[in-house]
Amino acid sequence: MYYFIFLLLSVAAIGGVIGMIISRNQAHNALFLALSFVSLGGLYALLNASFIAAIQIIIYAGAIIVLFLFVIMIINLKKGIPPERKKWIPYLAALLGVIFLFLIVYPIISNLLFLKYQNGELRSSPLSLGHTLFSQYLYPFEITSLLIIIALVGAVVLLKRKDRK
């Protein structure tokens, strides 16, 4: 039974990603992404990582997908970006992506060498995860929250600009 559930969740996750790649509708893409997130949460649950499974389903399949759908509904994706803005946006996005990727990944990689083991096993309780998140990984956590706030403010600004026209 365990292998059947694993196979079912694996096929659902892979199918969700393939559906997201193939589909041309942005709302369907977000729903396929939600399917793959929920399937990954189920796979985490099969690995007895119940806390990570719950976080995967609640935060990613819940909050992030709702945010994606909110942005998709606000922005008129059929209209497109004006040609004069298309020239510099990819360069700016690539630069910001590299900067934020470095700011988030560098502390994680530097701390991987100093993982804390307790009785021969890695500590993985929610208490130790919260302590580690808000002590060692405070800056990447705050940068991530800042990115989410910037995305929300950008969506509101785009909505107000659309209302003025």
Secondary structure, DSSP 8 states (H G I E B T S, - for coil): -HHHHHHHHHHHHHHHHHHHHH---HHHHHHHHHHHHHHHHHHHHHTT-HHHHHHIIIIIIIIIHHHHHHHHHHS-TTT---HHHHTTHHHHHHHHHHHHHHHHHHHHHHHHTT--EETTEE---HHHHHHHHTTTTHHHHHHHHHHHHHHHHHHHHHHHHHHH-
